[in-house]
Every structure is written in structure tokens, then in C-alpha cells.
Amino acid sequence: MKQTQTFHGIDADDLPMFGQLIVHRVCRHVEEIDGGCIVSDPMNSEFYWGNFFHLDHPENWSLEHLESVHKKHLFYINKRFVFSYNDNLELHRTSNGLRKKFEAAGYHFEAHACLIAKVENIIPHQCRFITFRQIETEEDWKQALGNQLLCRKMYDGKNEYVIKRIQAARRATEAGNGQWMGAFDGKKLVCDLGVFWDGQFCRFQAIGTHPEYRGQGIVRSLLTETVKEVSAKRSDPYFIILTGLGAGPQRVYEKCGFVAVGTHIGFVKKWE
């Protein structure tokens, strides 16, 4: 029988979506339904990973049933079908019929690695001339939004959903559910990220480095400082990151001391 690793009582197989929900529960709406849960954000319909249906057992659903449930709960928010599941059964592999079924129906496939670490696992890294502190003032948040917009522009060029996402994150941090951290070159913010918590688990969110400052190890230093600061406030926390499976950022986080423990799978398709 397969031995499943656990972290503060949470199975490794369940960590990818558990980590997702840490952010969604404080920034969006989560509704538990039969067979999974619905994450929704009516105020930010363009953010499709803020409006999706997570499946506990995707192999048990037909596409027709999935899409009908999705429309019932999310039709007024987002004109996309977005489904996700934890890959504890390795269902994403091309040899498996589930992925073939989704892709044959026009769905785009996405895979995100779930990585985890504790403060004692973090490999310290320092950057000279860079300072680190919490984002708090109006000017801080203005710079953080500007950096997030600049980073996201490289991917899809859309602004509105990023603005609303940062607004929601600010409300959550000001309510005490997390904090936003920044790395500064003098007064200029050059890297920022959010971290949100649920008990002994903390989830990093929206890690972004200004294009002119990449390749200098700044994100590693910011992660180091954030883990140290949050660990001093919370009892024995684990830190979770979700990032593109096998992508460059995953290798950066692994150099920091994070280890991969699972995969979060997603399928996305615009409505006809």
C-alpha cells in the first residue's frame, strides 16, 4: 500500500488544492458541493483561476455533467469552463483517457507543481543593497500594483483582473489574514509577493520580480526574509507555493529549499 506523507495532518495528495483554498477563502467565495467545491469571485470575472470548479474525483464525471454543473454555479460570472483536481492518481499523463477526453473537447491543459518548506528548510540568500519590508502605505501598494501589472503584461496583457486581484489581497492583509512583502532598491519596489495563512499553513501568492532586476536572486532573498518573519509570528508553519510544473520558477523555489509534493491540474475552455 502506498504510504502518503502528511503535513500537520494534511495528506500530501491533498496539499495542492488545500494550498489554493488558503487564498480563495480569504479573497473569494468557496462553496462546498457534492463532488468538490466551487470557487467564485463575481467582482473579478476575468480571473479564471478565481472562478472554477474543483473536482475530488474527476474520473467519475462525464464532461456533459461537469459543464452543466459549472454553468449552474458560474454562468453569470465567467464565460469559460475551468476545472481542476489534485493529481494524486497521475491522471494528467497523455496515456490516460481523462486528459485525452478534455483535450479532444477543446480544453487547454495546465499543470502546477505544489512545493512546501518550513523555516529550517530554507537556504539563506542575501542581496546587497536590497531592503525588505512589509507593504503598508498607499505608495507601497501603488508600487506593488505597478510591478504586478508589469509582470503580468508579459503573459497576457490584461490589466483589469490584476487590479481587482491586488485590491482583494489588500483587503485580506488589512483584515489580518496575511501580509504583502516587498524588496526595494532604495525607494523603488523591485519584487513583491503575498503570503496568506490558515492555521499552520501559509501560501505564497503572486510572486513577481521587475524584469530589469531578474536573475539577481532577489526573489530568493525576499522568500527567505518573508519565511523568517512569518515563522516568528506563527506556530511551526509550513509554506506552500504553486507554480508552473517544470517551469523556471519551480527551479528557483527548489534552490530556496522547497520540495515538490504534488500537482494541481487544470483544464480551461471558452464557452461556445
KEVEX-467872 format. One record per residue (C-alpha): x, y, z; residue in one letter; chain. Coordinates in pm, 1 decimal. Layout:
REM KEVEX-467872
<rec xx="X" yy="Y" zz="Z" residu="A" chaine="A"/>
...
//
This chain:
REM KEVEX-467872
<rec xx="0.0" yy="0.0" zz="0.0" residu="M" chaine="A"/>
<rec xx="123.0" yy="348.8" zz="-88.0" residu="K" chaine="A"/>
<rec xx="248.2" yy="546.0" zz="215.2" residu="Q" chaine="A"/>
<rec xx="120.5" yy="903.2" zz="195.6" residu="T" chaine="A"/>
<rec xx="328.3" yy="1173.8" zz="360.4" residu="Q" chaine="A"/>
<rec xx="136.3" yy="1409.2" zz="588.9" residu="T" chaine="A"/>
<rec xx="198.1" yy="1768.6" zz="697.3" residu="F" chaine="A"/>
<rec xx="24.7" yy="1875.2" zz="1020.3" residu="H" chaine="A"/>
<rec xx="-240.3" yy="1611.4" zz="944.4" residu="G" chaine="A"/>
<rec xx="-291.4" yy="1705.0" zz="576.4" residu="I" chaine="A"/>
<rec xx="-208.7" yy="1434.6" zz="321.1" residu="D" chaine="A"/>
<rec xx="45.4" yy="1533.8" zz="56.0" residu="A" chaine="A"/>
<rec xx="-207.1" yy="1429.9" zz="-210.0" residu="D" chaine="A"/>
<rec xx="-448.9" yy="1694.3" zz="-79.1" residu="D" chaine="A"/>
<rec xx="-199.3" yy="1978.2" zz="-41.1" residu="L" chaine="A"/>
<rec xx="-226.2" yy="2133.7" zz="-391.5" residu="P" chaine="A"/>
<rec xx="-593.1" yy="2231.5" zz="-355.7" residu="M" chaine="A"/>
<rec xx="-559.3" yy="2288.3" zz="18.2" residu="F" chaine="A"/>
<rec xx="-295.2" yy="2547.6" zz="-66.4" residu="G" chaine="A"/>
<rec xx="-518.8" yy="2703.0" zz="-330.6" residu="Q" chaine="A"/>
<rec xx="-805.3" yy="2735.5" zz="-86.0" residu="L" chaine="A"/>
<rec xx="-596.4" yy="2922.7" zz="171.1" residu="I" chaine="A"/>
<rec xx="-602.7" yy="3223.3" zz="-62.2" residu="V" chaine="A"/>
<rec xx="-950.3" yy="3170.1" zz="-203.5" residu="H" chaine="A"/>
<rec xx="-1116.8" yy="3151.5" zz="138.7" residu="R" chaine="A"/>
<rec xx="-989.3" yy="3498.0" zz="235.8" residu="V" chaine="A"/>
<rec xx="-1003.0" yy="3668.2" zz="-105.3" residu="C" chaine="A"/>
<rec xx="-1300.7" yy="3499.7" zz="-275.4" residu="R" chaine="A"/>
<rec xx="-1602.9" yy="3277.4" zz="-210.6" residu="H" chaine="A"/>
<rec xx="-1573.5" yy="2899.0" zz="-166.9" residu="V" chaine="A"/>
<rec xx="-1882.3" yy="2677.2" zz="-177.0" residu="E" chaine="A"/>
<rec xx="-1859.7" yy="2308.1" zz="-94.4" residu="E" chaine="A"/>
<rec xx="-2077.6" yy="2097.5" zz="-325.2" residu="I" chaine="A"/>
<rec xx="-2121.3" yy="1726.9" zz="-389.6" residu="D" chaine="A"/>
<rec xx="-1802.5" yy="1601.4" zz="-555.7" residu="G" chaine="A"/>
<rec xx="-1585.9" yy="1907.8" zz="-497.6" residu="G" chaine="A"/>
<rec xx="-1610.8" yy="2282.0" zz="-446.8" residu="C" chaine="A"/>
<rec xx="-1687.1" yy="2597.7" zz="-642.1" residu="I" chaine="A"/>
<rec xx="-1453.5" yy="2897.3" zz="-615.9" residu="V" chaine="A"/>
<rec xx="-1607.1" yy="3223.2" zz="-734.6" residu="S" chaine="A"/>
<rec xx="-1530.7" yy="3594.2" zz="-748.9" residu="D" chaine="A"/>
<rec xx="-1817.8" yy="3784.3" zz="-914.3" residu="P" chaine="A"/>
<rec xx="-1621.1" yy="4108.9" zz="-882.1" residu="M" chaine="A"/>
<rec xx="-1334.8" yy="3969.9" zz="-1092.7" residu="N" chaine="A"/>
<rec xx="-1482.1" yy="3759.6" zz="-1371.5" residu="S" chaine="A"/>
<rec xx="-1171.9" yy="3781.2" zz="-1595.5" residu="E" chaine="A"/>
<rec xx="-958.8" yy="3598.1" zz="-1338.9" residu="F" chaine="A"/>
<rec xx="-1040.7" yy="3242.6" zz="-1437.6" residu="Y" chaine="A"/>
<rec xx="-839.4" yy="3084.1" zz="-1153.9" residu="W" chaine="A"/>
<rec xx="-1068.3" yy="3281.6" zz="-926.3" residu="G" chaine="A"/>
<rec xx="-1378.1" yy="3123.1" zz="-1082.3" residu="N" chaine="A"/>
<rec xx="-1357.7" yy="2747.8" zz="-1123.4" residu="F" chaine="A"/>
<rec xx="-1488.3" yy="2405.3" zz="-1020.9" residu="F" chaine="A"/>
<rec xx="-1252.0" yy="2178.6" zz="-825.3" residu="H" chaine="A"/>
<rec xx="-1318.5" yy="1804.0" zz="-853.5" residu="L" chaine="A"/>
<rec xx="-1245.9" yy="1544.7" zz="-586.7" residu="D" chaine="A"/>
<rec xx="-1271.5" yy="1253.6" zz="-831.7" residu="H" chaine="A"/>
<rec xx="-1269.6" yy="1377.2" zz="-1194.8" residu="P" chaine="A"/>
<rec xx="-1267.1" yy="1025.0" zz="-1333.5" residu="E" chaine="A"/>
<rec xx="-1625.1" yy="981.8" zz="-1204.3" residu="N" chaine="A"/>
<rec xx="-1771.7" yy="1269.4" zz="-1408.2" residu="W" chaine="A"/>
<rec xx="-1883.5" yy="1296.7" zz="-1768.0" residu="S" chaine="A"/>
<rec xx="-1795.8" yy="1618.9" zz="-1949.7" residu="L" chaine="A"/>
<rec xx="-2163.1" yy="1692.1" zz="-2005.8" residu="E" chaine="A"/>
<rec xx="-2239.5" yy="1670.9" zz="-1634.1" residu="H" chaine="A"/>
<rec xx="-1933.1" yy="1876.8" zz="-1543.3" residu="L" chaine="A"/>
<rec xx="-2025.9" yy="2155.2" zz="-1781.7" residu="E" chaine="A"/>
<rec xx="-2387.3" yy="2160.4" zz="-1665.6" residu="S" chaine="A"/>
<rec xx="-2279.0" yy="2195.5" zz="-1300.0" residu="V" chaine="A"/>
<rec xx="-2028.1" yy="2464.0" zz="-1396.3" residu="H" chaine="A"/>
<rec xx="-2294.4" yy="2664.0" zz="-1581.0" residu="K" chaine="A"/>
<rec xx="-2536.9" yy="2631.4" zz="-1292.4" residu="K" chaine="A"/>
<rec xx="-2295.6" yy="2787.5" zz="-1045.5" residu="H" chaine="A"/>
<rec xx="-2075.1" yy="3015.3" zz="-1256.9" residu="L" chaine="A"/>
<rec xx="-2267.6" yy="3107.7" zz="-1572.6" residu="F" chaine="A"/>
<rec xx="-2320.7" yy="3468.1" zz="-1458.5" residu="Y" chaine="A"/>
<rec xx="-1952.4" yy="3525.2" zz="-1376.9" residu="I" chaine="A"/>
<rec xx="-1715.1" yy="3382.2" zz="-1631.2" residu="N" chaine="A"/>
<rec xx="-1767.0" yy="3264.8" zz="-1988.8" residu="K" chaine="A"/>
<rec xx="-1512.6" yy="2987.2" zz="-1951.4" residu="R" chaine="A"/>
<rec xx="-1525.3" yy="2630.7" zz="-1828.6" residu="F" chaine="A"/>
<rec xx="-1246.5" yy="2591.7" zz="-1570.8" residu="V" chaine="A"/>
<rec xx="-1193.8" yy="2263.7" zz="-1383.4" residu="F" chaine="A"/>
<rec xx="-915.7" yy="2148.2" zz="-1151.3" residu="S" chaine="A"/>
<rec xx="-813.4" yy="1848.4" zz="-943.3" residu="Y" chaine="A"/>
<rec xx="-520.3" yy="1718.2" zz="-739.2" residu="N" chaine="A"/>
<rec xx="-309.3" yy="1477.8" zz="-939.5" residu="D" chaine="A"/>
<rec xx="-271.6" yy="1203.0" zz="-680.5" residu="N" chaine="A"/>
<rec xx="-375.4" yy="948.3" zz="-945.9" residu="L" chaine="A"/>
<rec xx="-144.4" yy="1084.7" zz="-1218.7" residu="E" chaine="A"/>
<rec xx="-450.0" yy="1137.0" zz="-1434.6" residu="L" chaine="A"/>
<rec xx="-283.3" yy="1410.4" zz="-1639.2" residu="H" chaine="A"/>
<rec xx="-49.9" yy="1181.5" zz="-1828.0" residu="R" chaine="A"/>
<rec xx="-113.4" yy="1168.8" zz="-2201.4" residu="T" chaine="A"/>
<rec xx="-163.9" yy="793.5" zz="-2188.6" residu="S" chaine="A"/>
<rec xx="-459.7" yy="842.6" zz="-1957.1" residu="N" chaine="A"/>
<rec xx="-807.2" yy="877.5" zz="-2105.9" residu="G" chaine="A"/>
<rec xx="-909.6" yy="1170.4" zz="-1883.7" residu="L" chaine="A"/>
<rec xx="-665.3" yy="1419.4" zz="-2030.2" residu="R" chaine="A"/>
<rec xx="-738.0" yy="1294.3" zz="-2381.5" residu="K" chaine="A"/>
<rec xx="-1109.5" yy="1341.7" zz="-2317.8" residu="K" chaine="A"/>
<rec xx="-1069.5" yy="1703.8" zz="-2209.9" residu="F" chaine="A"/>
<rec xx="-826.7" yy="1797.3" zz="-2485.8" residu="E" chaine="A"/>
<rec xx="-1041.6" yy="1631.7" zz="-2753.0" residu="A" chaine="A"/>
<rec xx="-1325.9" yy="1857.8" zz="-2635.7" residu="A" chaine="A"/>
<rec xx="-1112.3" yy="2169.8" zz="-2688.3" residu="G" chaine="A"/>
<rec xx="-975.9" yy="2222.1" zz="-2337.8" residu="Y" chaine="A"/>
<rec xx="-635.5" yy="2376.3" zz="-2267.3" residu="H" chaine="A"/>
<rec xx="-427.9" yy="2177.0" zz="-2018.2" residu="F" chaine="A"/>
<rec xx="-239.1" yy="2338.8" zz="-1727.0" residu="E" chaine="A"/>
<rec xx="-27.0" yy="2177.1" zz="-1455.7" residu="A" chaine="A"/>
<rec xx="108.5" yy="2342.3" zz="-1140.9" residu="H" chaine="A"/>
<rec xx="361.8" yy="2195.0" zz="-902.0" residu="A" chaine="A"/>
<rec xx="286.1" yy="2221.1" zz="-529.9" residu="C" chaine="A"/>
<rec xx="600.6" yy="2287.2" zz="-325.2" residu="L" chaine="A"/>
<rec xx="638.1" yy="2301.5" zz="52.6" residu="I" chaine="A"/>
<rec xx="900.2" yy="2404.1" zz="310.1" residu="A" chaine="A"/>
<rec xx="946.4" yy="2504.7" zz="673.7" residu="K" chaine="A"/>
<rec xx="1177.3" yy="2777.0" zz="801.1" residu="V" chaine="A"/>
<rec xx="1452.3" yy="2524.4" zz="881.7" residu="E" chaine="A"/>
<rec xx="1446.2" yy="2400.3" zz="519.7" residu="N" chaine="A"/>
<rec xx="1509.1" yy="2743.7" zz="370.0" residu="I" chaine="A"/>
<rec xx="1857.7" yy="2800.3" zz="228.0" residu="I" chaine="A"/>
<rec xx="1950.3" yy="3160.2" zz="324.3" residu="P" chaine="A"/>
<rec xx="2022.7" yy="3403.8" zz="44.2" residu="H" chaine="A"/>
<rec xx="2113.8" yy="3771.1" zz="64.9" residu="Q" chaine="A"/>
<rec xx="2119.3" yy="4051.2" zz="-190.3" residu="C" chaine="A"/>
<rec xx="2340.7" yy="4351.4" zz="-130.5" residu="R" chaine="A"/>
<rec xx="2179.0" yy="4695.8" zz="-149.0" residu="F" chaine="A"/>
<rec xx="1824.8" yy="4547.6" zz="-140.1" residu="I" chaine="A"/>
<rec xx="1599.4" yy="4601.1" zz="162.4" residu="T" chaine="A"/>
<rec xx="1289.6" yy="4404.0" zz="255.3" residu="F" chaine="A"/>
<rec xx="975.3" yy="4513.1" zz="437.3" residu="R" chaine="A"/>
<rec xx="600.4" yy="4476.6" zz="453.5" residu="Q" chaine="A"/>
<rec xx="379.6" yy="4663.8" zz="205.6" residu="I" chaine="A"/>
<rec xx="164.4" yy="4901.3" zz="409.4" residu="E" chaine="A"/>
<rec xx="139.2" yy="5259.1" zz="279.6" residu="T" chaine="A"/>
<rec xx="-63.6" yy="5386.5" zz="-13.7" residu="E" chaine="A"/>
<rec xx="258.2" yy="5445.1" zz="-207.0" residu="E" chaine="A"/>
<rec xx="374.1" yy="5090.1" zz="-127.8" residu="D" chaine="A"/>
<rec xx="52.1" yy="4941.4" zz="-266.3" residu="W" chaine="A"/>
<rec xx="69.4" yy="5166.0" zz="-573.0" residu="K" chaine="A"/>
<rec xx="417.1" yy="5032.9" zz="-648.7" residu="Q" chaine="A"/>
<rec xx="313.0" yy="4673.3" zz="-578.3" residu="A" chaine="A"/>
<rec xx="23.5" yy="4703.5" zz="-822.9" residu="L" chaine="A"/>
<rec xx="252.7" yy="4858.9" zz="-1083.4" residu="G" chaine="A"/>
<rec xx="500.0" yy="4572.3" zz="-1050.4" residu="N" chaine="A"/>
<rec xx="225.8" yy="4309.0" zz="-1072.8" residu="Q" chaine="A"/>
<rec xx="84.4" yy="4474.2" zz="-1384.8" residu="L" chaine="A"/>
<rec xx="429.1" yy="4486.2" zz="-1542.5" residu="L" chaine="A"/>
<rec xx="493.6" yy="4119.6" zz="-1463.4" residu="C" chaine="A"/>
<rec xx="153.4" yy="4001.1" zz="-1589.9" residu="R" chaine="A"/>
<rec xx="180.2" yy="4208.7" zz="-1908.7" residu="K" chaine="A"/>
<rec xx="447.1" yy="3968.8" zz="-2027.9" residu="M" chaine="A"/>
<rec xx="188.3" yy="3687.4" zz="-2023.1" residu="Y" chaine="A"/>
<rec xx="-149.0" yy="3816.4" zz="-2136.9" residu="D" chaine="A"/>
<rec xx="-152.9" yy="4198.1" zz="-2143.5" residu="G" chaine="A"/>
<rec xx="-475.0" yy="4217.5" zz="-1939.0" residu="K" chaine="A"/>
<rec xx="-493.4" yy="4470.0" zz="-1656.1" residu="N" chaine="A"/>
<rec xx="-838.8" yy="4468.6" zz="-1500.1" residu="E" chaine="A"/>
<rec xx="-824.7" yy="4130.4" zz="-1332.0" residu="Y" chaine="A"/>
<rec xx="-478.2" yy="4207.5" zz="-1186.8" residu="V" chaine="A"/>
<rec xx="-604.8" yy="4533.0" zz="-1034.1" residu="I" chaine="A"/>
<rec xx="-902.5" yy="4357.8" zz="-873.4" residu="K" chaine="A"/>
<rec xx="-683.7" yy="4070.8" zz="-755.3" residu="R" chaine="A"/>
<rec xx="-448.4" yy="4309.8" zz="-573.6" residu="I" chaine="A"/>
<rec xx="-742.1" yy="4502.4" zz="-427.3" residu="Q" chaine="A"/>
<rec xx="-879.8" yy="4177.4" zz="-282.9" residu="A" chaine="A"/>
<rec xx="-536.2" yy="4083.5" zz="-149.2" residu="A" chaine="A"/>
<rec xx="-502.1" yy="4422.4" zz="19.7" residu="R" chaine="A"/>
<rec xx="-837.4" yy="4382.2" zz="192.2" residu="R" chaine="A"/>
<rec xx="-734.8" yy="4036.1" zz="314.3" residu="A" chaine="A"/>
<rec xx="-400.0" yy="4153.9" zz="451.3" residu="T" chaine="A"/>
<rec xx="-558.2" yy="4453.5" zz="624.3" residu="E" chaine="A"/>
<rec xx="-807.2" yy="4212.9" zz="784.4" residu="A" chaine="A"/>
<rec xx="-515.3" yy="4016.5" zz="932.6" residu="G" chaine="A"/>
<rec xx="-533.5" yy="3713.8" zz="702.5" residu="N" chaine="A"/>
<rec xx="-188.9" yy="3759.2" zz="550.5" residu="G" chaine="A"/>
<rec xx="69.4" yy="4014.9" zz="451.1" residu="Q" chaine="A"/>
<rec xx="228.9" yy="4157.8" zz="137.2" residu="W" chaine="A"/>
<rec xx="604.9" yy="4189.3" zz="124.6" residu="M" chaine="A"/>
<rec xx="834.3" yy="4391.7" zz="-98.5" residu="G" chaine="A"/>
<rec xx="1201.5" yy="4412.0" zz="-195.0" residu="A" chaine="A"/>
<rec xx="1329.8" yy="4766.3" zz="-251.5" residu="F" chaine="A"/>
<rec xx="1624.6" yy="4918.2" zz="-430.7" residu="D" chaine="A"/>
<rec xx="1629.2" yy="5245.3" zz="-240.6" residu="G" chaine="A"/>
<rec xx="1267.9" yy="5362.3" zz="-260.3" residu="K" chaine="A"/>
<rec xx="1188.7" yy="5159.8" zz="-572.9" residu="K" chaine="A"/>
<rec xx="996.7" yy="4833.3" zz="-528.7" residu="L" chaine="A"/>
<rec xx="1160.8" yy="4567.3" zz="-746.8" residu="V" chaine="A"/>
<rec xx="995.4" yy="4246.0" zz="-625.4" residu="C" chaine="A"/>
<rec xx="680.8" yy="4166.6" zz="-427.8" residu="D" chaine="A"/>
<rec xx="466.0" yy="3878.2" zz="-310.6" residu="L" chaine="A"/>
<rec xx="174.8" yy="3793.0" zz="-87.6" residu="G" chaine="A"/>
<rec xx="151.0" yy="3529.2" zz="183.7" residu="V" chaine="A"/>
<rec xx="-179.4" yy="3417.2" zz="336.7" residu="F" chaine="A"/>
<rec xx="-239.8" yy="3176.2" zz="621.2" residu="W" chaine="A"/>
<rec xx="-477.9" yy="2918.2" zz="756.6" residu="D" chaine="A"/>
<rec xx="-367.3" yy="2779.8" zz="1092.3" residu="G" chaine="A"/>
<rec xx="-20.1" yy="2628.8" zz="1049.5" residu="Q" chaine="A"/>
<rec xx="-12.9" yy="2662.9" zz="669.7" residu="F" chaine="A"/>
<rec xx="93.7" yy="2969.6" zz="472.7" residu="C" chaine="A"/>
<rec xx="50.9" yy="3008.1" zz="97.2" residu="R" chaine="A"/>
<rec xx="265.7" yy="3235.3" zz="-119.2" residu="F" chaine="A"/>
<rec xx="84.3" yy="3422.0" zz="-391.7" residu="Q" chaine="A"/>
<rec xx="166.9" yy="3640.3" zz="-696.4" residu="A" chaine="A"/>
<rec xx="547.4" yy="3634.2" zz="-671.1" residu="I" chaine="A"/>
<rec xx="674.7" yy="3892.1" zz="-918.5" residu="G" chaine="A"/>
<rec xx="1015.7" yy="4047.0" zz="-994.5" residu="T" chaine="A"/>
<rec xx="1065.2" yy="4359.0" zz="-1208.2" residu="H" chaine="A"/>
<rec xx="1212.2" yy="4247.9" zz="-1544.8" residu="P" chaine="A"/>
<rec xx="1521.4" yy="4467.7" zz="-1501.3" residu="E" chaine="A"/>
<rec xx="1605.1" yy="4300.8" zz="-1169.4" residu="Y" chaine="A"/>
<rec xx="1567.0" yy="3933.9" zz="-1261.0" residu="R" chaine="A"/>
<rec xx="1849.4" yy="3683.5" zz="-1231.8" residu="G" chaine="A"/>
<rec xx="1996.3" yy="3854.9" zz="-923.0" residu="Q" chaine="A"/>
<rec xx="1849.8" yy="3625.6" zz="-658.5" residu="G" chaine="A"/>
<rec xx="1612.9" yy="3890.7" zz="-524.1" residu="I" chaine="A"/>
<rec xx="1310.5" yy="3661.6" zz="-511.9" residu="V" chaine="A"/>
<rec xx="1512.0" yy="3404.2" zz="-316.2" residu="R" chaine="A"/>
<rec xx="1611.4" yy="3670.5" zz="-64.8" residu="S" chaine="A"/>
<rec xx="1254.5" yy="3800.0" zz="-37.1" residu="L" chaine="A"/>
<rec xx="1123.9" yy="3447.5" zz="21.9" residu="L" chaine="A"/>
<rec xx="1392.0" yy="3394.0" zz="288.4" residu="T" chaine="A"/>
<rec xx="1301.8" yy="3715.5" zz="470.3" residu="E" chaine="A"/>
<rec xx="927.2" yy="3650.1" zz="448.4" residu="T" chaine="A"/>
<rec xx="954.9" yy="3292.5" zz="579.6" residu="V" chaine="A"/>
<rec xx="1169.2" yy="3412.0" zz="872.4" residu="K" chaine="A"/>
<rec xx="931.8" yy="3697.5" zz="957.2" residu="E" chaine="A"/>
<rec xx="610.7" yy="3494.4" zz="935.3" residu="V" chaine="A"/>
<rec xx="760.7" yy="3196.8" zz="1122.4" residu="S" chaine="A"/>
<rec xx="841.1" yy="3428.6" zz="1412.9" residu="A" chaine="A"/>
<rec xx="470.7" yy="3518.0" zz="1437.5" residu="K" chaine="A"/>
<rec xx="305.2" yy="3181.1" zz="1376.3" residu="R" chaine="A"/>
<rec xx="338.5" yy="2837.1" zz="1535.9" residu="S" chaine="A"/>
<rec xx="551.5" yy="2590.1" zz="1334.9" residu="D" chaine="A"/>
<rec xx="413.4" yy="2686.8" zz="991.5" residu="P" chaine="A"/>
<rec xx="455.2" yy="2512.6" zz="657.4" residu="Y" chaine="A"/>
<rec xx="487.9" yy="2734.7" zz="348.9" residu="F" chaine="A"/>
<rec xx="324.9" yy="2637.8" zz="18.8" residu="I" chaine="A"/>
<rec xx="392.8" yy="2761.7" zz="-334.8" residu="I" chaine="A"/>
<rec xx="208.6" yy="2661.7" zz="-652.4" residu="L" chaine="A"/>
<rec xx="388.0" yy="2731.5" zz="-978.9" residu="T" chaine="A"/>
<rec xx="403.8" yy="2606.7" zz="-1336.2" residu="G" chaine="A"/>
<rec xx="513.8" yy="2241.8" zz="-1341.1" residu="L" chaine="A"/>
<rec xx="875.5" yy="2216.2" zz="-1455.2" residu="G" chaine="A"/>
<rec xx="898.5" yy="2590.1" zz="-1526.4" residu="A" chaine="A"/>
<rec xx="1193.3" yy="2815.5" zz="-1435.4" residu="G" chaine="A"/>
<rec xx="1031.3" yy="2948.8" zz="-1115.6" residu="P" chaine="A"/>
<rec xx="996.7" yy="2594.8" zz="-979.2" residu="Q" chaine="A"/>
<rec xx="1372.3" yy="2552.0" zz="-1000.9" residu="R" chaine="A"/>
<rec xx="1424.0" yy="2885.5" zz="-822.7" residu="V" chaine="A"/>
<rec xx="1196.8" yy="2780.5" zz="-535.4" residu="Y" chaine="A"/>
<rec xx="1369.0" yy="2444.2" zz="-508.7" residu="E" chaine="A"/>
<rec xx="1701.4" yy="2627.2" zz="-472.2" residu="K" chaine="A"/>
<rec xx="1542.4" yy="2806.7" zz="-176.5" residu="C" chaine="A"/>
<rec xx="1472.1" yy="2473.0" zz="-8.5" residu="G" chaine="A"/>
<rec xx="1116.1" yy="2399.2" zz="-121.2" residu="F" chaine="A"/>
<rec xx="1032.9" yy="2043.1" zz="-231.3" residu="V" chaine="A"/>
<rec xx="758.6" yy="1926.9" zz="-469.1" residu="A" chaine="A"/>
<rec xx="483.8" yy="1718.9" zz="-306.3" residu="V" chaine="A"/>
<rec xx="201.4" yy="1712.8" zz="-560.2" residu="G" chaine="A"/>
<rec xx="47.9" yy="1853.8" zz="-876.7" residu="T" chaine="A"/>
<rec xx="-258.4" yy="2069.9" zz="-934.6" residu="H" chaine="A"/>
<rec xx="-417.5" yy="2006.4" zz="-1274.5" residu="I" chaine="A"/>
<rec xx="-643.9" yy="2242.0" zz="-1463.8" residu="G" chaine="A"/>
<rec xx="-846.4" yy="2240.0" zz="-1786.6" residu="F" chaine="A"/>
<rec xx="-976.8" yy="2563.3" zz="-1939.4" residu="V" chaine="A"/>
<rec xx="-1205.2" yy="2631.0" zz="-2236.8" residu="K" chaine="A"/>
<rec xx="-1409.4" yy="2930.2" zz="-2350.5" residu="K" chaine="A"/>
<rec xx="-1781.4" yy="2872.6" zz="-2386.4" residu="W" chaine="A"/>
<rec xx="-1908.3" yy="2827.0" zz="-2738.8" residu="E" chaine="A"/>
//
